Amino acid sequence: MVAGEADMWMSPTMLDLVELEEAGFTRISGWGGIQWHLLPNADDPNSIWSNKKLREAVEYAIDKQALCDALGYGFYEPLFTISPQGDWGGDRQFRNYDPEKAKQLLAEAGYPDGLEITLLAQTQSSGRNDVAEAVKGYLDAVGFKVNLDIADTGRYSAAIYADGFEDLALAMSGNDQDYLVSAQRWWGPQPRLDLQGYECTPELAAIFEKSLKTNDRNEQKKLTEEIVYYIAEEALVIPLYNNPTSVIHNGKVHTTYLQQGLTRFDYANTWLEK
């Protein structure tokens, strides 16, 4: 970007985004974003993660606001349900940071002396994953003993979307249009991508089915909240933070990218100055 060899960067790190914007490059942001979560391997009844107390211990252990402050450069927002703040179901908190509660639940789950686990994450451009390292710090502090498995894109994707993983995985979802659409695409009984470790229970599937049979917006919002709150209550997914999507360009790019939603291009109105 600095050398003029590229006009637009679609997926900069937060640090690169901040530095390039300060250097005079143009940032484009939209209301659509990426939500990052921890997925426990909870869909296997023989897994230790079928124990709800263990899943809750993980969430109580993490200071989401501090994580956003340290790693988000003013862009990240703490995530308290699978839905981002301001979207349907996103404005209610379930578990606040409470390391003592995390220690208590870990002991009640049967691990008073701690528990060794593996956290799977995808490698970043540095070859590391700073979010996974921060999460490890929080979990280690309450009695977990976290081994980081930083995988290349191929192995990570195979594990997240097909083969499965042992304990926890750092994984993303997205929001688009409204959160009922997003919930159906990511967490419903027929998802766009089949995230391993997560299972849409029969009770949850029934709410999803009901949500498809109404055109009333108030009822859609109510049912979306039921879906989001059910997942939160059961700690089926452990939300971490929302990253409102941004791209950076050199000022010569003309586009309304991200203004129509997440990852959508209006190709007819996208062009590059000479």
C-alpha positions, 0 to 999 in steps of 0.5 A: 500500500505504501509503495503504491503496489496496491490500491485497496486492502480488504483485510488489514490488521487493526494496527495496519488499518490505524497506521495507514489511516493516520498516513492519509489513506482512506478507510471505508466502514459499514454496519456489517461486521465480524463477530469472534467467539470461542466455540466449545466442543459441546455437541459431542455428549462424550466431551467434557464440554457437554458440561455447561458449568465448564463453558460458563467458567470460560466466559466468566474468565475473560475480560472482554472490554479489556481485550477490546481495549488492548487489541482493537485500537478503538474498533473492537466492541465487546460482545455479550451475545452472538449478536452485536450491540445494537442488533436484535438480541445484542443489548443484553449481558449474561456473564460479566467478567468474574474470575472468582466465579470462573474458578468456582465453576471450574471446581464445580465442573470437577476440576478443582486442580485445573484443567489442561485444554487446547485452543485452536486458532488461525495463524495471522500474518505474524504467524501468531494469533494475538487474540488467542494469546490474550484468551490463554492468559485469562483462562490460565489465570483461573486454573485452565492450562491452555495449549495454543494450536495456531494452525495454517488456514487449510488445517484450521478451516478443515477443523472448524468446518468439517473435521472438528477439534478437541476443546475450544476454537476461536471462530467467527460469524457475521451479521447482515441485513438483520440478525434473524437472517444472520442467525439462520445463516450461522446458528440455525438448523441449516446453516450456510457454514457448519461450525463444528462443536456447535449444535442447534438443539431441537428446542432451538430448531423449533424457534428457528422454524417458527421465525420463518413463518412470520412476516411481522417485524415485531414478532421476528425481532422477538423470536430472534431475541429468543434464539440469541438468548437461548444460545447465551443462557446455555453457553453454546457459544462464548462471544468475545468481540465484534469487529465492524468491517473496514477496508483501506484504500489510497483515495483513488478507489471509488466504491460503496463497498460495505454500505450495502452490508457485509462483503457486498460490492455494488460493482456498477459503481466501483471504479479506479481513478487513473 
